[in-house]
């Protein structure tokens, strides 16, 4: 029985050994490659066949006498050696296969051949200009070894791995030197090769978390370090198989951190020396390589104003240079001269919000993330190294930003003078809202942090809010850019709340391509986007949807359909109460003149618009607004035609595209293409369009909206003064612009929607809170706030000969013979009207019926920095 048990275990042991050797064989193939392993076995078989036939012959050939005195001791030593080899092979197999989940995962062949490196995604304009980046680690890898300065390679090898070109991933001689140094009590540096460091950087072998990645033994102190080091060795050997030495250096320089949010050599060269990697000189290369020992300690920015004897970065640079001398990469005489030179920095710090179009970049990120989620696509803008081609034209974007910045400086100066000595946050009666700033202050993160710190002491909270001053950079009120001021947090809230804000968007009405997007004054200080994020009452800019419903809808009216400018009243229900709604004209008077609706739109007559809304039906007006691109909530109430519901500038620009595009609505498009880090197209975005009104209706509406500019309405101010330069040299008086101004109650919002043959542009101006506004129409109407920004924008375009395709050109003159409806109207027309939505005789605002009333709406606050 015992013999059978013994035989069973012997057989089991043989099977285990065979199985283990099979796994070890596969491991050797993975590490060394099948050709090398096959060659080794072939040589071993040939050696055995040539020299040995039996076990006794083997023993005799090497002079072993079984009867010798020390035979048993030697046999034990050999057995111990064999078991050591066995355990070593078993350990390596366990590491490689994650046997019983003991040691955690290893990089797969696919990961080794195509390692994924976290890198920034780049955003480009349609005309090929880099607009900015999305990144957590600012990294743009170099893909060609020839783009690297040879000084970088020499400095790296001399400092980090002198025998780099001699070993195959692990330098045992260097490891032995380190061990000897430690035993002697000295310091010989690390024994890791460049390839091992690359393995660590690429696959984060020391930062793996979780049982699946670390393995059960990965949580055992001491053992975990041995496992990590072994993984680095095995990965390094594999990397040497898959990549050349030059490729390994290229990968290494692309992966390492150079401090100051600079990852990879390309970004580091730009960050510290504002140059490309192939243009780095020898001392600059030495500085960057020297930082690899400690990116903070040896960061040259820390010592920019310190003497050389205190400059650790300078000293480290010279150590790198001396290593280059030691290994023959630099003559001693050259070193002697270079070592005396100071470090000359040319800093160029990059942030995700460098360049233009920062509000647009945020919108792009949101759009792409929503698209990816909808299509179940994994997309990480901050790590995937994507190339995002947008629809923006960099030149139009720059002109739009400049127009808003320059124009708002002037408007802000007027606003400050208008409210001199008073606070601009007032109620419907013009009385300052008590506690307004206190309410805003309580929404800030700084206030909330003080409440946490002093939960039972409001006096302390307000002391730090109102009494403790500090220096802070703020958006300049009267200058350009920013300025440093000393104020309390409470003062800063008051300072920022007195700013008027603005938004501008322009797009190609045929393709939907957005060409410029300005969400506010300055993204650094005002994060809230007034193009798409912000929604406000559009006032008279909503009226064209009423007239479109009248002409294109069931009533099938003509632009020459006549209506009388006279008082109009209607019973309406508001909050369960029946009221009489009597919308007034902005100047409080009625002309009692009968006029075509074409002229009523040009003069922005509220009474006629209200009557026309009632005649065609508020539900029809809502239908057409939705059809043409308004996606915000609307209700079919009497005041809808006067712009009583909040909409975004983004929606309005898209909706107006149908007037230029012959009745076809083009959906606004931000991105035209996404490419992966290798230039492969992931997705191409095609324009989306659909017919929303008849072609004739669109042409008639465009013709009617020309009247706002050319028939003496408030829109005619577009052509005043320097605006005359916008008129084409030929056919100077043939219309080249169409559009509509808009102003809401109390002049809280100023709008202008402008159209040319090839661009639709929307502009909004107002306070972050609706209670902040001008007090008079003479200053606060859309024709005085929003339209001047549009005029500036168009003047800049007109002055640029390279943008001739966007220059305003006369619209095609309509031929009455080709239309079923009359549009050339004659007769008596009353005086020009303001475009403001005004108060009615009952005291009820004409833009408040069945719509929310906002006297002091909360808005995201960007006052505390």
Buried (B, 14 or more C-beta within 10 A) or exposed (E): EEEEEEEEEEEEEEEEEEEBEEBBEBBBBBBBEEEEBEEEEEEEEEEEEEEBEEEEEEBEEEEBEEEEEEEEEEEEEEEEEEEEEBEEBBBBBBBBBBBEBBBBBBBEEEBBEEBEBBBBBBBBBBEEBEBBBBBBBBBBBBEEBEBBBEBBBBBBBBBBBBEBEEBBBBBEEBBEBBEEBEEEEEEBEBBBBBBBBBBBBBBEBEEBEEEEBBBBBBEEEEBBEBBBBBBBBBBBBBBBBEBEBEEBBBBBBBBBBBBBBBBBBBBBBBBBBEBBBBEBEBBBBBBBBBBBBEBEEBBBBBBBEEEEEEBBBBBBBBBBBBBBBBEEBBEEEEBEEBBEEBBEBEEBEBEBBEBBBBBBBBBBBBBBEEBBEEEEEEBBBBBBBBBBBBBBBBBBBBBBBBBBBBBBBEBBEBBBEBBEEEBBBBBBEEEEBEEBBBEBBEBBEBBEEBBEEBEEEEEBBBBBBBEEEEEBEBBBBEEEEBEEBEBBBBBBBBBBBBBBBBBBBBBBBBBBBBBBBBBBBBBBBBBBBBBBBBBBBBBBBBBBBBBBBBBBBEBEBBBBBBBBBEBBEBEBEBEEEEBEBBBBBBBEEBBEBBBBBBBBBBBBBBBBBBBBBBBBBBEBBBBBBBBBBBEBEBBBBBBBBBBBBBBBBBBBBBBBBBBBBBBBBBBBBBBBBBBEBEEEEBBEBEBEBEBBBBEBBBBBBBBBBBBBBBBBBBBBBBBEEEBEEBBBEEEEEBBBBBBBBBBBBBBBBBBBBBBBBBBBBBBBBBBBBBBBBBBEBEBBBBBBBBBBBBBBBBBBBBEBEEBEEBBBBBBEEBEEEEBEBBBEBEEEBBEBBBBBBBBBEEEBBBBBBBBEBBBBBEBEBBBBE
